């Protein structure tokens, strides 16, 4: 017997499966979290809700501290208000050794199961503020709820089995026109009228969502598109949205990782497929549903012949790296997990057990760094020239006297070692990147935002506050694209952190969340991945950016 709980818009829990007591106990305990009970998986799917939490009944009670727990970020109120509401519903605050002054609050439900209430992600209108904090410029950019980006006309393409198939949708006032044909065949047409123009456009987008789930895609010639226009939009229906994706160096192929469920064994496997952005043709290059896993750190090799990615076993946290030869489809497991490459010296950053290594083009080690326990390591990055390595360790699990280190690969010397310089709320670092000058280290975290750290002094030059799903630096290093959890993608000046206009909003039916963002190798394209599994590619080159209100 099992029960399913799914989040309402008031909070964003992570997907989770765990044992629980009898349903009568859980029904008293779980409502302490913002959400509602749904009796069946089918009803959850019908309501198109965010990722679900499955509580499986087990005979034994809780005896020790849970190895896993939920982290909940309020999105429509403050953290303090959410904590007060949960206390009123029967939750309690608990001490698990977290210590004072934390930005999160550890709580427990009536069964004693711990969970954390994190910093709120609630938007409150568009505002830009500046303040001084230890020589750091703080740029607060809060985005109000975005309007739906409905289209009036769209042409979708499906590669078909022998000939391509086309579907054209056009909303003209209250009328929705549908035309479809195969190859060079004669189009068939259908007309349906609605009560309003808005209803017609909404119906158009619902059809687009349905057809993209069947393999159709929006495909446009990049050269013919205006800067800022969508040139590709496709979907890979996934149980957990778009996990990771990568753009081929020539801009003609998209690699997408998605979660594939095994509903019999209640686990989520991984699949990697490539999408030809000229024809829409798809090919699965990797699939493993035999274990609970997720794909990350996916990238094409600089010459475009291979696709490399890392698969994390969600049960034990162990990473394994793989590479696919695109011409043959041959998959090979790599001896080490690759964390980055440079485009100048041909060096590769890899991790092996408790060590971070920089390998030269010949495969020999240029630099070995002790990274400590894998669960306590932070993030690592290789500079564009391959000369520097940045390493961040978790602030609560130091293995050395330093938390931020920068090493010179050529000399093997540490050029910077400073205590953890990040805001108190920055307890997790998701991504680390050097800018093109290698004078700035860009650091991002899902709960606190993003910041630029001086490579020379280790001091923050600027920070961008607010919940970010992902960030990416343009190949020339001048622009930083920051995808907010609820959208949009805001472009910033990488040198100052200043937000710029225009913003990028995924068109179509509203996204549940924005997940990933990436530039193409030549900087012409900007790709955005969202839940429940769309990838939207914009033309980025040629855009003129200005400061808001400028």
C-alpha positions as CSV (number, residue, x, y, z in Angstrom):
1,X,0.0,0.0,0.0
2,X,1.3,3.5,-0.8
3,X,0.2,7.1,-0.8
4,X,1.4,9.9,-3.0
5,X,1.9,13.6,-2.1
6,X,2.4,16.3,-4.7
7,X,3.4,19.9,-4.2
8,X,1.1,22.8,-4.8
9,X,2.5,26.1,-6.0
10,X,3.4,27.1,-2.4
11,X,6.6,25.1,-2.2
12,X,9.2,23.3,-4.3
13,X,10.2,19.9,-2.8
14,X,12.7,17.6,-4.5
15,X,11.5,14.2,-5.9
16,X,11.7,11.7,-3.1
17,X,10.8,8.1,-2.2
18,X,10.9,6.9,1.3
19,X,9.3,4.5,3.8
20,X,6.6,5.7,6.2
21,X,4.2,4.5,8.8
22,X,0.5,3.6,8.3
23,X,-1.5,6.0,6.1
24,X,-3.6,7.2,9.0
25,X,-0.4,8.5,10.6
26,X,0.9,10.1,7.4
27,X,-2.4,11.8,6.7
28,X,-1.9,13.6,10.1
29,X,1.8,14.3,9.4
30,X,2.2,15.3,5.8
31,X,-0.4,18.1,5.7
32,X,2.1,20.1,7.8
33,X,3.8,20.7,4.4
34,X,2.1,22.9,1.8
35,X,0.4,20.5,-0.6
36,X,-2.5,18.2,-1.0
37,X,-3.2,14.5,-1.0
38,X,-3.9,12.8,-4.3
39,X,-5.1,9.1,-4.1
40,X,-3.7,7.8,-7.4
41,X,-0.7,8.3,-9.7
42,X,-3.1,8.6,-12.6
43,X,-4.9,11.5,-11.0
44,X,-1.6,13.2,-10.4
45,X,-0.6,12.8,-14.0
46,X,-4.0,14.1,-15.1
47,X,-3.5,17.3,-13.1
48,X,0.0,17.8,-14.6
49,X,1.5,18.4,-11.2
50,X,5.2,18.9,-10.3
51,X,7.4,15.9,-9.3
52,X,5.6,13.7,-6.8
53,X,6.6,12.3,-3.4
54,X,5.8,8.6,-2.9
55,X,5.5,7.3,0.7
56,X,5.6,3.5,0.8
57,X,4.2,1.8,3.9
58,X,6.8,-0.2,5.9
59,X,6.2,-2.3,9.0
60,X,9.0,-0.8,11.1
61,X,9.0,2.6,12.8
62,X,11.7,5.3,12.7
63,X,14.6,4.4,15.0
64,X,17.6,6.5,13.8
65,X,18.1,9.8,12.0
66,X,17.0,9.6,8.4
67,X,19.8,9.4,5.8
68,X,17.7,11.4,3.4
69,X,15.3,14.2,4.1
70,X,13.2,16.8,2.2
71,X,14.3,20.4,1.6
72,X,11.4,22.8,0.9
73,X,11.8,26.3,-0.4
74,X,8.7,28.5,0.0
75,X,7.8,30.4,-3.2
76,X,4.8,32.5,-2.1
77,X,5.9,33.8,1.3
78,X,8.8,34.3,3.6
79,X,10.8,31.5,5.3
80,X,9.8,32.7,8.7
81,X,6.1,32.8,7.7
82,X,6.3,29.2,6.4
83,X,8.0,28.0,9.6
84,X,5.3,29.6,11.7
85,X,2.6,28.0,9.6
86,X,4.2,24.5,9.9
87,X,4.6,24.9,13.7
88,X,0.9,25.7,13.9
89,X,0.1,22.5,12.0
90,X,2.0,20.3,14.3
91,X,5.6,20.3,13.1
92,X,8.5,21.0,15.5
93,X,11.9,22.5,15.3
94,X,14.8,20.0,15.9
95,X,18.5,20.2,16.5
96,X,20.6,17.8,14.4
97,X,23.8,19.5,15.1
98,X,23.3,22.3,12.5
99,X,24.5,25.0,14.9
100,X,23.2,28.6,15.2
101,X,23.0,31.2,12.5
102,X,21.9,29.0,9.7
103,X,19.8,30.3,6.8
104,X,17.6,27.1,6.9
105,X,15.4,25.7,9.7
106,X,15.5,22.0,10.5
107,X,12.0,20.7,11.5
108,X,10.3,17.3,12.0
109,X,6.9,16.0,11.3
110,X,4.8,14.1,14.0
111,X,6.7,10.8,13.2
112,X,10.0,12.5,13.8
113,X,11.1,12.7,10.1
114,X,13.4,15.6,9.6
115,X,13.0,18.2,6.8
116,X,14.5,21.6,6.2
117,X,12.8,24.9,5.2
118,X,15.2,26.7,3.0
119,X,15.4,30.3,1.9
120,X,12.2,31.6,0.2
121,X,12.2,31.9,-3.6
122,X,9.1,34.1,-3.5
123,X,9.1,36.8,-6.2
124,X,8.0,40.3,-5.3
125,X,8.0,42.4,-8.5
126,X,10.9,43.8,-10.6
127,X,13.4,45.6,-8.5
128,X,17.1,46.4,-8.8
129,X,18.9,47.4,-5.6
130,X,22.5,48.1,-4.7
131,X,24.2,48.0,-1.3
132,X,27.7,47.7,0.0
133,X,28.8,44.6,1.9
134,X,32.5,44.2,2.5
135,X,33.5,45.8,-0.8
136,X,30.9,43.7,-2.6
137,X,28.3,45.1,-4.9
138,X,25.0,43.3,-4.4
139,X,22.6,43.3,-7.3
140,X,19.1,42.1,-6.3
141,X,17.0,41.3,-9.3
142,X,13.5,40.0,-8.5
143,X,11.2,39.0,-11.3
144,X,7.5,39.2,-11.1
145,X,5.2,36.4,-12.4
146,X,5.6,36.4,-16.2
147,X,2.8,36.5,-18.7
148,X,2.1,33.5,-20.9
149,X,4.0,33.7,-24.1
150,X,1.4,32.5,-26.6
151,X,2.1,32.3,-30.3
152,X,-0.4,33.0,-33.1
153,X,1.4,30.8,-35.8
154,X,3.8,27.9,-35.6
155,X,5.1,25.2,-38.0
156,X,6.1,21.9,-36.5
157,X,8.2,19.2,-38.2
158,X,8.5,15.4,-37.6
159,X,11.2,13.4,-39.3
160,X,8.7,10.5,-40.1
161,X,9.7,7.1,-41.1
162,X,10.3,7.8,-44.8
163,X,9.1,11.3,-45.4
164,X,9.0,14.3,-43.0
165,X,5.6,15.3,-41.6
166,X,4.5,18.9,-41.1
167,X,1.8,20.5,-39.0
168,X,1.0,24.2,-39.2
169,X,-1.2,25.9,-36.6
170,X,-2.5,29.4,-36.9
171,X,-4.7,31.4,-34.5
172,X,-6.7,34.1,-36.4
173,X,-9.0,35.9,-34.0
174,X,-11.3,33.3,-32.4
175,X,-10.5,30.7,-35.2
176,X,-7.8,28.1,-35.0
177,X,-6.6,26.8,-38.4
178,X,-4.8,23.4,-38.6
179,X,-3.0,22.2,-41.7
180,X,-1.0,19.0,-42.0
181,X,0.8,17.2,-44.8
182,X,3.6,14.6,-45.5
183,X,6.6,15.4,-47.7
184,X,5.5,17.4,-50.7
185,X,1.9,16.1,-50.5
186,X,-1.3,18.2,-50.5
187,X,-2.2,19.8,-47.1
188,X,-5.4,18.8,-45.3
189,X,-7.1,21.5,-43.3
190,X,-9.4,21.9,-40.3
191,X,-11.0,24.9,-38.7
192,X,-12.3,25.3,-35.1
193,X,-13.7,28.4,-33.5
194,X,-13.5,29.3,-29.9
195,X,-15.2,31.8,-27.6
196,X,-12.3,34.3,-27.6
197,X,-8.9,34.9,-29.3
198,X,-7.1,34.0,-26.0
199,X,-8.9,30.6,-26.0
200,X,-7.8,30.0,-29.5
201,X,-4.2,30.7,-28.7
202,X,-4.3,28.6,-25.6
203,X,-5.7,25.7,-27.7
204,X,-2.8,26.2,-30.2
205,X,-0.3,25.9,-27.4
206,X,-1.9,22.7,-26.0
207,X,-1.7,21.1,-29.4
208,X,2.0,22.1,-29.7
209,X,2.7,20.6,-26.3
210,X,1.0,17.4,-27.2
211,X,2.7,17.1,-30.6
212,X,6.1,17.8,-29.3
213,X,5.6,14.9,-26.9
214,X,5.0,12.8,-30.0
215,X,8.4,13.9,-31.6
216,X,7.4,17.0,-33.5
217,X,9.7,20.1,-33.2
218,X,9.9,23.7,-34.1
219,X,12.8,24.0,-36.5
220,X,14.0,27.3,-38.1
221,X,17.0,28.4,-40.1
222,X,19.3,30.2,-37.7
223,X,20.6,32.6,-40.5
224,X,17.0,33.6,-41.4
225,X,16.0,34.2,-37.7
226,X,16.1,37.6,-36.0
227,X,18.4,37.9,-33.0
228,X,16.4,36.8,-29.9
229,X,14.0,34.6,-31.9
230,X,13.4,30.9,-31.1
231,X,15.1,28.8,-33.7
232,X,14.5,25.3,-32.1
233,X,12.0,24.0,-29.6
234,X,11.5,20.4,-28.9
235,X,10.5,18.2,-26.0
236,X,11.8,14.9,-24.5
237,X,9.0,13.8,-22.1
238,X,10.7,12.9,-18.9
239,X,9.7,11.8,-15.4
240,X,11.9,14.5,-13.9
241,X,12.1,17.2,-16.6
242,X,15.3,17.9,-18.6
243,X,18.2,16.7,-16.5
244,X,21.0,17.9,-18.8
245,X,21.7,18.9,-22.4
246,X,24.6,20.0,-24.6
247,X,24.9,21.7,-28.0
248,X,27.2,20.3,-30.6
249,X,30.1,22.6,-31.6
250,X,28.6,23.0,-35.1
251,X,25.2,24.0,-33.6
252,X,23.4,21.3,-35.5
253,X,22.9,18.6,-32.9
254,X,21.4,18.7,-29.4
255,X,22.1,16.0,-26.8
256,X,19.5,15.7,-24.1
257,X,19.4,13.5,-20.9
258,X,16.1,12.6,-19.3
259,X,14.8,10.4,-16.6
260,X,13.0,7.2,-17.6
261,X,10.9,5.6,-14.9
262,X,10.7,1.9,-14.0
263,X,7.3,1.9,-12.3
264,X,7.6,-1.8,-11.3
265,X,10.7,-1.3,-9.2
266,X,9.9,2.3,-8.3
267,X,13.1,3.8,-9.6
268,X,14.2,6.4,-12.2
269,X,16.8,5.4,-14.8
270,X,18.6,7.6,-17.3
271,X,18.5,8.0,-21.1
272,X,20.6,10.2,-23.4
273,X,19.4,11.0,-26.9
274,X,20.6,13.2,-29.8
275,X,18.3,15.5,-31.8
276,X,19.2,16.7,-35.3
277,X,18.3,20.3,-35.2
278,X,17.9,20.4,-39.0
279,X,15.5,17.5,-39.4
280,X,14.2,16.7,-35.9
281,X,15.5,13.1,-36.1
282,X,16.3,11.5,-32.7
283,X,18.6,8.7,-31.7
284,X,19.0,7.1,-28.3
285,X,22.8,6.7,-27.6
286,X,22.6,5.6,-23.9
287,X,19.9,4.1,-21.7
288,X,20.0,2.4,-18.3
289,X,16.8,1.7,-16.4
290,X,18.3,-0.9,-14.2
291,X,19.2,1.6,-11.4
292,X,18.1,4.9,-10.0
293,X,20.4,7.4,-11.7
294,X,20.8,10.9,-13.1
295,X,23.0,12.3,-15.9
296,X,25.1,15.5,-15.4
297,X,28.2,17.2,-16.8
298,X,27.3,16.4,-20.4
299,X,29.5,17.9,-23.1
300,X,30.6,17.2,-26.7
301,X,34.3,16.9,-27.3
302,X,35.8,20.0,-29.0
303,X,36.1,18.1,-32.4
304,X,32.5,17.0,-32.1
305,X,33.2,13.3,-32.6
306,X,32.3,12.1,-29.1
307,X,29.7,13.0,-26.4
308,X,30.8,12.6,-22.8
309,X,28.6,12.5,-19.7
310,X,28.6,11.4,-16.1
311,X,25.9,9.2,-14.5
312,X,25.3,9.4,-10.8
313,X,23.9,6.5,-8.9
314,X,21.2,8.0,-6.7
315,X,21.4,5.3,-4.1
316,X,25.1,5.5,-3.2
317,X,26.2,8.8,-4.9
318,X,28.9,7.2,-7.0
319,X,29.6,8.8,-10.4
320,X,30.7,6.9,-13.5
321,X,31.6,8.7,-16.7
322,X,30.9,7.5,-20.3
323,X,31.7,8.6,-23.8
324,X,29.8,7.8,-26.9
325,X,31.4,7.8,-30.4
326,X,28.7,9.5,-32.4
327,X,29.6,7.9,-35.8
328,X,29.2,4.3,-34.5
329,X,27.1,4.7,-31.3
330,X,29.8,2.8,-29.3
331,X,29.6,3.6,-25.6
332,X,32.8,3.3,-23.5
333,X,33.1,3.8,-19.8
334,X,35.8,6.2,-18.7
335,X,38.2,5.4,-15.9
336,X,37.6,8.9,-14.3
337,X,34.8,11.4,-14.1
338,X,35.6,14.4,-16.4
339,X,34.7,17.8,-15.0
340,X,35.9,20.1,-17.8
341,X,38.3,20.7,-20.7
342,X,40.2,23.8,-21.9
343,X,40.3,24.9,-25.6
344,X,43.9,26.0,-25.6
345,X,46.3,23.5,-24.0
346,X,44.0,20.5,-24.5
347,X,44.0,19.7,-20.8
348,X,41.2,17.8,-19.0
349,X,40.0,18.1,-15.4
350,X,39.1,14.7,-13.9
351,X,38.2,13.4,-10.5
352,X,39.3,10.0,-9.1
353,X,38.3,8.9,-5.6
354,X,39.6,11.6,-3.3
355,X,41.8,13.4,-5.9
356,X,41.2,16.1,-8.6
357,X,43.7,15.8,-11.5
358,X,44.6,17.8,-14.5
359,X,45.6,15.6,-17.4
360,X,47.6,16.8,-20.4
361,X,46.8,15.9,-24.1
362,X,49.0,12.8,-23.7
363,X,46.9,11.6,-20.7
364,X,49.6,12.2,-18.1
365,X,48.9,14.1,-14.9
366,X,50.0,17.7,-14.8
367,X,48.6,18.4,-11.3
368,X,47.1,16.3,-8.5
369,X,45.0,17.9,-5.8
370,X,43.6,16.2,-2.7
371,X,39.9,16.9,-2.8
372,X,38.9,15.2,0.5
373,X,35.9,13.1,1.0
374,X,33.7,13.2,-2.2
375,X,30.6,14.1,-0.1
376,X,32.5,17.1,1.4
377,X,34.1,18.4,-1.8
378,X,32.5,21.5,-3.4
379,X,33.1,22.5,-7.0
380,X,36.1,22.5,-9.3
381,X,36.8,24.4,-12.6
382,X,39.6,24.6,-15.2
383,X,40.3,28.0,-16.7
384,X,39.9,28.6,-20.4
385,X,43.6,28.5,-21.0
386,X,44.1,25.4,-18.8
387,X,46.5,27.3,-16.6
388,X,44.4,27.6,-13.5
389,X,42.3,25.3,-11.4
390,X,39.7,26.6,-8.9
391,X,38.6,24.4,-6.1
392,X,35.9,25.1,-3.5
393,X,35.4,22.9,-0.4
394,X,32.3,22.6,1.6
395,X,32.5,25.2,4.5
396,X,31.3,22.7,7.1
397,X,33.7,20.0,6.1
398,X,37.2,21.5,5.7
399,X,40.1,19.2,5.0
400,X,42.6,22.1,4.9
401,X,42.7,25.6,6.4
402,X,41.4,27.0,3.1
403,X,37.9,26.8,1.5
404,X,38.6,28.6,-1.8
405,X,41.8,27.6,-3.6
406,X,43.3,28.5,-7.0
407,X,46.2,26.5,-8.3
408,X,48.7,27.2,-11.1
409,X,48.8,24.0,-13.2
410,X,52.2,24.8,-14.8
411,X,54.0,25.4,-11.5
412,X,52.0,23.2,-9.2
413,X,51.7,26.1,-6.7
414,X,48.7,27.4,-4.9
415,X,48.2,31.0,-6.0
416,X,45.2,31.7,-3.7
417,X,43.9,30.2,-0.5
418,X,41.2,32.1,1.4
419,X,38.5,31.2,3.9
420,X,35.0,30.6,2.6
421,X,34.1,34.1,1.3
422,X,30.5,33.5,0.3
423,X,27.2,34.7,1.9
424,X,26.0,32.9,4.9
425,X,23.2,31.4,2.9
426,X,25.6,30.0,0.3
427,X,25.8,26.5,1.8
428,X,25.9,24.8,-1.6
429,X,28.0,25.6,-4.7
430,X,26.5,24.2,-7.9
431,X,28.8,25.6,-10.5
432,X,32.3,27.3,-10.8
433,X,33.6,29.1,-13.9
434,X,36.5,31.3,-14.9
435,X,35.8,34.3,-17.1
436,X,37.9,34.8,-20.3
437,X,40.4,37.1,-18.5
438,X,40.9,34.5,-15.8
439,X,40.7,37.4,-13.3
440,X,37.2,36.5,-12.1
441,X,35.8,33.3,-10.8
442,X,32.0,33.0,-11.2
443,X,30.3,30.9,-8.4
444,X,26.7,29.9,-8.3
445,X,24.4,28.2,-5.8
446,X,20.8,27.2,-6.2
447,X,19.6,28.9,-2.9
448,X,21.6,32.1,-2.8
449,X,22.3,33.2,-6.4
450,X,25.6,33.9,-8.1
451,X,28.7,35.9,-7.5
452,X,32.0,37.0,-9.1
453,X,35.1,36.4,-7.0
454,X,38.4,38.1,-7.6
455,X,41.1,35.6,-8.6
456,X,43.8,37.9,-7.1
457,X,42.2,38.6,-3.7
458,X,39.4,36.1,-3.2
459,X,36.9,38.9,-2.4
460,X,33.5,39.1,-4.0
461,X,33.3,41.8,-6.7
462,X,29.5,41.4,-7.1
463,X,26.7,39.1,-6.3
464,X,23.3,38.4,-7.9
465,X,20.8,37.4,-5.2
466,X,17.9,35.1,-5.6
467,X,17.2,31.4,-6.5
468,X,18.9,30.4,-9.7
469,X,18.4,27.1,-11.5
470,X,21.6,27.4,-13.6
471,X,24.1,29.9,-15.0
472,X,26.3,29.9,-18.1
473,X,29.1,32.2,-19.4
474,X,29.1,33.1,-23.1
475,X,32.2,31.8,-25.0
476,X,33.7,35.3,-25.1
477,X,33.2,35.7,-21.4
478,X,31.4,39.0,-21.5
479,X,27.9,37.8,-20.8
480,X,26.4,35.7,-18.0
481,X,23.1,34.0,-18.6
482,X,21.2,33.3,-15.3
483,X,18.1,31.1,-15.4
484,X,15.8,31.8,-12.5
485,X,13.9,28.9,-11.1
486,X,10.5,30.3,-12.2
487,X,12.0,32.2,-15.2
488,X,13.1,34.1,-17.1
489,X,16.7,33.9,-18.2
490,X,18.3,37.2,-17.4
491,X,21.6,38.2,-19.1
492,X,24.2,40.0,-17.0
493,X,27.4,41.8,-17.7
494,X,30.0,39.3,-16.5
495,X,32.4,42.0,-15.4
496,X,30.0,43.9,-13.1
497,X,27.0,41.6,-12.6
498,X,24.7,44.3,-14.0
499,X,21.4,42.8,-15.3
500,X,20.6,43.6,-18.9
501,X,17.6,43.7,-21.3
502,X,16.1,41.9,-23.2
503,X,15.3,38.8,-21.1
504,X,14.6,35.3,-22.5
505,X,11.2,33.7,-21.8
506,X,10.3,30.2,-23.0
507,X,7.2,30.5,-25.3
508,X,4.3,28.2,-25.1
509,X,2.5,26.7,-22.1
510,X,4.0,28.0,-18.8
511,X,7.1,26.2,-17.5
512,X,6.9,24.5,-14.2
513,X,10.6,25.4,-13.6
514,X,13.5,26.5,-15.7
515,X,16.3,23.9,-15.2
516,X,19.4,24.5,-17.4
517,X,21.0,27.1,-19.7
518,X,23.9,26.8,-22.1
519,X,25.6,28.7,-24.9
520,X,26.8,27.1,-28.1
521,X,30.5,26.9,-28.7
522,X,30.4,29.8,-31.2
523,X,28.1,32.0,-29.0
524,X,25.4,32.2,-31.7
525,X,22.8,30.2,-29.7
526,X,21.4,30.2,-26.2
527,X,19.6,27.0,-25.1
528,X,17.2,26.8,-22.1
529,X,15.8,23.6,-20.6
530,X,12.7,23.5,-18.5
531,X,10.3,21.1,-16.8
532,X,8.5,19.1,-18.0
533,X,11.2,18.5,-20.6
534,X,11.3,21.1,-23.3
535,X,14.5,22.6,-24.8
536,X,14.2,26.0,-26.4
537,X,17.1,27.4,-28.4
538,X,17.3,31.2,-29.1
539,X,19.5,33.1,-31.5
540,X,21.8,35.0,-29.2
541,X,24.3,36.7,-31.5
542,X,23.5,40.2,-32.9
543,X,21.4,41.2,-29.8
544,X,21.9,44.7,-28.4
545,X,21.7,44.7,-24.6
546,X,20.9,47.6,-22.4
547,X,20.5,48.2,-18.7
548,X,16.9,48.0,-17.5
549,X,15.2,51.4,-18.1
550,X,18.0,52.5,-20.2
